[in-house]
Each structure stands twice: as C-alpha cells, then as structure tokens.
Amino acid sequence: MTNSHSPAAIRVTGLRKSFGQQVVLDGIDFEVARGTVFSLLGPNGAGKTTTVQILSTLIPADAGQVQVGGHDLSGEPDAVRAAIGVTGQFSAVDKFLTGEENLVLMADLRHIGRRQGRRRAAELLEQFDLADAARKPVALYSGGMQRRLDLAMTLVGDPRIIFLDEPTAGLDPRSRRTMWQIVGSLVASGVTIFLTTQYLAEADELADRIAVLDHGTLVAQGTAAELKRLVPGGHVSLQFGDATVLARAAQMLQPTSRDDDALTLQLPGGGDVRSLRSMLDGLDQAGIEVDGLTLHTPDLDDVFLALTGHPDVPQETRPQTQEANAR
C-alpha cells in the first residue's frame, strides 16, 4: 500500500495543544503520504483523540502549522472539511432510523441531490454488506454492523482523507477483520487513512507508517519493521529429546537461559537464516538432534512497552523522539 513518492495528504509541524495547565500535545511533527494508512499509537491520555479533533477542525490548535489535503488548517477550514471524513470512537448513527435513512440523512446534510443521495446510499449499503438490513432500525443492528454503517456514513461525501479514531474498539475479532478488509479496499482506491488504535495487531496489519505518541510527544516514527528493530530481545528457543542431549547442546552453544524441565535452551538473535543454518549444521555435525525450534522477534507490544513505559514515568526519564531508519 505504501507509496513513498506521493505528496503529503497531511503535514504537521510543531503542533501544540493544552487544556489549562495540562499539556496534551507538545510540539509534534509528522507527515502522511497520500493513499497510505498512518497509525497513531499511544496509551490512554497520550493525545491521540486530541490530534484527530484538531486535524478534523473540531477544536483549534494552540500553535503549529497543519496542512490537510493541501489546505491550511487555520486559514481554509471549510476546504479541509470538504476533503475529509471522520469516524469517531463512538458510533454516530441514529438508532431510531433505518440504515438507509441514516445514509440519506447524511447525503442531505452534505447538500447532495435527493436522487443522487439515494443512489449513493444504495451503493454504500451494498459495499458494506448492509443491503439486507437497509430498512431495519439501526437499534437492531449488531455492534459490527453499526460500525460499518458509521464508516459508510463517513464515505457519503466521497472524502479522500478519512480519520478513524479507534474504529474497531469493542468489536469481536470477526467484525474487526471485516473492518480491516474495508480499510484495505479504501486505501487500494487511493483514500488516505489516519488511524488511531489501541490494538497493536491492527496497526501492524494495516499501517504503512506508525507513530508512537506518549505524554503529548512523538517518541518514535517508522514502519512496523523499522520500529521493531529499535527494540532488542529477539531469541531462538531449541527443544531437545532428553536431558543428556540438552546438556551436550548447552555446553556447545552457551545459551542465555536453560530450562531443564522443558528441555529447552534459549539463545540470543533475531533468527536470520544464515545464523540459524550455521547453528543447526553445527549441532548436526556433533550428532545433537533438535526436536523443536521456535523464533521470537520483538513485536509492536514490545515496542510499545519499551517506548512508552509506565504511564507515570516522569518527563525527564521518557525516551527522546527517534526516527526509525530502514537498514
């Protein structure tokens, strides 16, 4: 999905926001390329929703320069609103109306002609697999159906930039996967997605680029693979058939840890093919048979915990912003 040569759909420089004495955003900078998924991660209270609210013109920034869809946020807010769609944390559908009525209402609010609005509603109901429930009250929809309808309402005006603020919160795994597929199809059509989420697997699955926000500061940016390389801790676990073979292997390999009950050894390393082949060849030449092998490489959970730490970590001990560079 990545297109690194695309012009920026969103460009943010020095964005700041405080509520009273509480600093929520402390001068953050990032860019989002067109036709990609950009995911903003962070613990509760990190400033993710505030960022979305500012970029979607819902609240003003205290300082900083922001361009959305090529338009200056402070000088051209109406042009920004015309270019974007927003799906918030909580469903904005009217549960007393039917799915079709919700979409037609949104078309009316966007001043789309009645006939064109009904045509657009029908297209979206079909696209989001809601056609069979189109004339049922939304109160009868499942949580996943309501979230799909919510996103469909965002698309009524055919925005090219969409803000999704924790769109799959509270959904079951199947509904979450359905939403992932919808996001993928939108990006394939050229739509830019700005995604906030607390599901790290969601960011890993969808995002072309990820930024980690903590206490109002961006502490890291990069692709999922680049961020994972910031965190040490990859290891290889070998399992053996009996204690004698385990002891011989331990003497040969000098592991970082040994579990005599599980008959396993743990060795450092990311599990690259060359080093693994060399190690296994050496064991084979020594007549030491390996019954099982597992690899562990740092995932986004490891990255998140390493970069954000405890939510009460004081300012001076939090990690400095770092840009993950491909190696």
Phi, psi and omega in degrees: 000340186290137172226089188292345181266358180289147174294158184291132171280327179224133177228122185235129179226123174062037184287126181229145176204132176230151171241101187067232179273354183272117177276118182262319176233125190245058176079060183265151181228133172193164175229148177237119179287149179296144176069027178231171172254123176249124182249130176255115181254156176168155178291170176304135179085006183285338180115012183296308182294323177300319178300313179298318181296323178290311184294335179263014173072014181284326176223153181277153172276158174276327181198163177115165178244131182224132171239131178232120182062028181083005182247140177289127186298317183280327184269336183227055184299325180294321178293324176296314181299325180290338185265348190241165168225151184227128170242111186278183181298326185245139184301135182256015181283153175268112186287347179274345177265164173280169177300317179297317180295323177299316182290320178295321177300317179296322177297320178297318180296332179269008176060035174273137181307152186302312182294316179295323179297318178294322178296317179295320178299316180297320179298315183290322177299321178290315182298324184261016176057043180239008185299320182292336181255013187303323185253020174262146176300140182297337177301338180269355181283151171288169179300319179295321178294321179295321179291324177294320178295320178301316179291323177300321178296325177297330186270358183305318181274009179055054179290151178262350176229127183235131174262121178245106183263099182049059188290340183250015179300128177084357181274152175286162185304323181293315179295325179295318178298322178298317178297322178299318179296321179295316178300316179300319180291326178295315180294323178298334179271003176103003180283143175264132181245125171254111190245127167252141182201154171254358176270104185294328177297329179294314178296319180298321182287319193257326196278134169283327180215144185232139172237139180252120182254130179217125180052039176080006181236138173281116184265347176193151174218148177160182172287167179301317181295320180294319180295322180296329180287348176286342187249121176286171173126005176293144179208162177246134178246126179247137178243142184236166188280332179207173186292328181294314178295320178301315182296319179296317180294320180297321179294327183278322190262340183052068184288165176281334176209157183219132179239103183289332179289316181274353181058046182233150171239144177242130181237146179289156175134153181275359177080033177292152190301318184297313182291324178296315180298318180297317181294315182292323177297319179297318178295320181295319179294330178275001180074025180256116183268132178262124180276331182201151180220131175229147179248141171233121173244149180305136176250184182294336174298315178298317179299312183301313181293322181292323185274325183264332179061205177287140182300343181259013177299128181294159186307316189287345181257000180281150183295149178280156178300135177222141180263120180281123180253139179296143180249000000 
